[in-house]
């Protein structure tokens, strides 16, 4: 299967090695963001922090789903992720979403969260632009992840007072766009 999938994408004019690098770097970003968001979520305390915690948890769960959804496509294109966690961590397409110096500063935590989402939006937009009309399967996957990343950014930027986003918390439903790639 990997041979034909890769061949078809190459024949459509996509540099599959470059695409695989992007997909693997984004899988790393999703996995490391899941890890760092777990740490951030535990530090969302107090009146302000509790209001953000549910949304941070949804984004955290969806980032793990994004990682899980990316892996089959990476392997379908005859790629693979590193067998070494530090190597995998360090190839992330986005900087680590580490706790700010003052973990009690909810605005600083929100800046970390929104920064991670903005990086993800840029990454998946790039993959969509690269694969649109050429690699339908990767395009649909990247578009689904992009839709969720845009919502994450909107949620966090709204908490920062950057204006109304028009997006709402999904009330416990996770990965409505990516779910079909997980089944």
C-alpha positions in Angstrom: 0.0 0.0 0.0 2.7 2.5 0.9 4.4 2.0 -2.5 1.2 2.9 -4.5 0.2 5.8 -2.2 3.6 7.3 -2.4 3.8 6.8 -6.1 0.5 8.5 -6.7 1.4 11.5 -4.6 4.8 11.8 -6.4 3.1 11.5 -9.8 0.8 14.4 -8.7 3.9 16.6 -8.3 4.3 16.6 -4.5 7.8 16.2 -3.1 7.0 13.3 -0.8 10.2 13.5 1.2 9.4 17.1 2.0 5.8 16.2 2.8 6.9 13.4 5.1 9.3 15.7 6.9 6.4 18.1 7.5 4.0 15.4 8.6 6.6 13.9 11.0 7.5 17.3 12.4 3.8 18.1 13.0 3.2 14.7 14.6 6.0 15.6 17.0 4.4 19.0 17.6 1.1 17.3 18.4 2.6 14.8 20.7 4.8 17.2 22.6 1.9 19.7 22.8 -0.2 17.0 24.4 2.5 16.5 26.9 3.1 20.2 27.6 -0.7 21.0 27.7 -1.0 18.3 30.4 1.5 20.3 32.5 -0.2 23.6 31.7 -3.6 22.3 32.5 -2.6 21.3 36.0 -1.4 24.8 36.6 -4.7 26.4 35.6 -6.0 27.1 39.1 -7.9 29.7 40.9 -11.0 31.6 39.5 -9.3 32.6 36.3 -7.5 29.3 35.6 -10.6 27.1 36.2 -12.4 29.0 33.5 -9.8 28.0 30.9 -9.1 24.5 32.2 -12.0 22.7 30.2 -11.0 24.3 26.9 -7.3 23.5 27.5 -8.3 19.9 28.2 -10.3 19.7 25.0 -7.3 21.1 23.0 -5.0 18.7 24.8 -7.1 15.6 23.9 -7.5 16.8 20.4 -3.8 17.2 20.0 -3.3 13.6 20.9 -6.0 12.7 18.4 -4.1 14.7 15.8 -1.0 12.7 16.5 -2.9 9.5 16.2 -4.5 10.6 12.9 -1.2 11.6 11.4 0.7 8.4 12.0 -1.2 6.2 9.5 -0.6 8.7 6.7 3.0 8.9 7.5 3.3 5.1 7.2 1.1 5.0 4.1 3.7 7.3 2.4 6.5 4.9 3.5 7.7 7.2 6.3 8.2 6.5 10.0 8.7 8.4 13.2 12.0 8.2 15.1 12.4 5.4 17.7 14.0 7.9 20.1 11.8 10.2 22.2 14.3 13.1 22.6 15.0 13.0 18.9 11.3 13.0 18.1 10.6 15.8 20.6 13.4 18.0 19.2 12.1 17.8 15.6 8.8 19.4 16.5 7.4 21.9 14.0 6.5 24.2 16.8 8.4 25.4 19.9 7.6 23.6 23.2 4.5 24.9 25.0 6.3 25.1 28.3 5.1 26.7 31.5 5.9 30.4 31.7 8.2 31.6 34.5 5.2 32.4 36.7 2.8 29.4 36.4 0.2 31.3 38.4 0.0 34.0 35.7 -3.1 32.9 33.7 -2.5 35.4 31.0 1.1 34.1 30.5 -0.3 30.6 30.3 -2.9 31.7 27.7 -0.1 33.3 25.7 1.7 30.0 25.6 -1.5 28.2 24.6 -2.4 30.6 21.9 1.2 30.7 20.6 1.2 26.9 20.2 -2.2 27.0 18.3 -1.0 29.8 16.0 2.1 27.8 15.1 -0.2 24.8 14.3 -2.5 26.9 12.1 0.5 28.0 10.1 1.9 24.5 9.8 -1.4 22.9 8.6 -2.2 25.7 6.3 1.2 25.1 4.6 0.5 21.4 4.3 -3.0 22.1 2.8 -1.5 24.5 0.3 1.2 21.9 -0.7 -1.3 19.1 -1.1 -4.5 20.7 -2.4 -5.6 19.1 -5.7 -2.5 16.7 -5.6 -2.7 14.5 -2.5 -6.4 14.3 -1.5 -5.9 12.1 1.5 -3.2 14.2 3.2 -5.1 17.4 2.2 -8.3 16.2 3.9 -6.5 15.1 7.0 -4.5 18.4 7.2 -7.7 20.4 6.6 -9.5 18.5 9.4 -6.7 19.2 11.8 -6.5 22.8 10.7 -10.2 23.3 11.4 -9.7 22.1 15.0 -6.5 24.2 15.5 -8.3 27.3 14.3 -11.0 26.7 16.9 -8.3 26.2 19.6 -6.7 29.5 18.7 -10.0 31.3 18.7 -10.9 29.9 22.2 -7.6 31.0 23.8 -7.4 34.4 22.0 -10.9 35.2 23.2 -9.8 34.5 26.8 -6.9 37.0 26.2 -9.5 39.6 25.3 -8.5 39.8 21.6 -12.2 40.0 20.6 -15.1 37.7 20.0 -14.2 34.6 18.0 -17.6 33.3 17.1 -16.4 29.8 18.2 -17.8 27.9 21.2 -16.6 25.1 23.4 -18.0 21.8 22.1 -19.2 20.7 25.5 -17.1 17.6 25.9 -17.2 16.5 22.2 -13.7 16.1 20.9 -12.3 16.0 17.4 -15.4 16.5 15.3 -13.4 17.1 12.2 -10.6 14.5 12.8 -12.8 11.7 14.3 -13.3 10.1 10.9 -9.5 9.6 10.5 -9.4 7.8 13.9 -11.9 5.1 13.0 
